[in-house]
Amino acid sequence: MPGFSARPPAVPTVLVDDAIVRVTRWDFVPGADTGHHVHGMGYVVVPLTDCQFLIEDETGSREVLNKAGDAYRREAGVQHNVVNGGSKPMAFIEIEYK
């Protein structure tokens, strides 16, 4: 569950949630964030738009740019806050595998 943030919240829309995967679309206005959270499952992210991520974690913050259609995977246990660090809305699909 995302943590508290003074930023506008990113909007999750669950598209599929079954015994195998949970697929969520995340939409962010500029400056929106997920709030600090821990991933309980491994996941794949596929940007629907170009994404100018600002990732905040225990090491600090860093900017990560991903183009629409790129994909990346992370293991369970990742802890971070994901922020739209850009000036345009951004969206991505997150596929969590159970």
C-alpha positions in Angstrom: 0.0 0.0 0.0 1.5 3.4 -0.9 2.5 5.7 1.9 1.5 9.3 2.6 2.7 12.1 0.4 1.9 15.8 0.1 2.1 15.4 -3.7 -0.9 14.6 -5.8 -1.5 10.8 -5.9 -0.8 8.7 -8.9 -4.0 6.9 -9.9 -4.0 3.1 -10.1 -6.5 1.1 -12.2 -6.5 -2.6 -11.7 -7.1 -4.3 -15.1 -6.5 -7.9 -14.2 -6.2 -9.6 -10.8 -6.3 -13.4 -10.8 -4.3 -16.3 -9.3 -1.3 -15.6 -11.6 -0.9 -11.9 -12.1 -2.2 -8.4 -11.1 -2.0 -5.9 -13.9 -2.4 -2.3 -12.9 -2.4 0.9 -15.1 -0.8 3.8 -13.3 -1.6 7.4 -14.4 0.4 10.4 -13.1 -0.2 14.1 -13.6 3.1 16.1 -13.4 4.5 15.9 -9.9 2.2 13.0 -8.8 3.6 10.1 -6.9 2.8 6.6 -5.6 3.9 7.3 -2.0 6.6 5.2 -0.5 5.9 1.5 -0.8 7.4 -1.9 -0.7 6.7 -4.4 -3.5 5.5 -7.7 -2.1 5.8 -9.4 -5.5 8.2 -9.3 -8.5 6.9 -7.1 -11.3 7.4 -5.8 -14.8 6.8 -2.2 -15.9 5.9 -1.2 -19.4 5.6 2.5 -20.0 2.6 3.6 -22.1 4.1 7.1 -22.5 7.6 8.4 -22.3 8.2 8.5 -18.5 10.5 10.8 -16.6 10.6 8.9 -13.3 12.0 10.5 -10.2 12.8 7.5 -7.9 13.1 8.2 -4.2 14.6 5.4 -2.1 17.0 4.7 0.8 19.9 5.8 -1.4 18.4 9.2 -2.2 16.7 10.3 -5.4 17.5 9.8 -9.1 16.0 10.5 -12.4 15.3 7.5 -14.8 14.0 8.0 -18.3 12.1 5.3 -20.0 10.5 5.5 -23.5 7.0 4.3 -24.3 7.1 0.6 -25.0 10.3 -0.1 -23.0 10.1 -2.7 -20.3 12.0 -3.6 -17.1 11.6 -6.1 -14.3 12.3 -5.9 -10.6 12.2 -8.5 -7.8 9.9 -8.5 -4.8 11.2 -6.3 -1.9 11.9 -3.1 -3.8 11.2 -0.1 -1.6 10.7 3.3 -3.2 8.5 6.2 -4.1 7.8 6.8 -7.8 7.3 10.4 -8.9 6.4 11.9 -12.3 9.4 14.2 -12.5 8.4 15.6 -15.9 6.1 18.3 -17.1 3.7 16.0 -19.0 1.3 13.3 -17.8 2.8 9.8 -17.8 1.3 6.3 -17.6 2.6 2.8 -17.3 1.4 -0.8 -16.9 2.7 -2.7 -13.9 2.4 -6.5 -14.1 3.0 -8.2 -10.7 3.4 -12.0 -10.8 2.1 -14.0 -7.9 
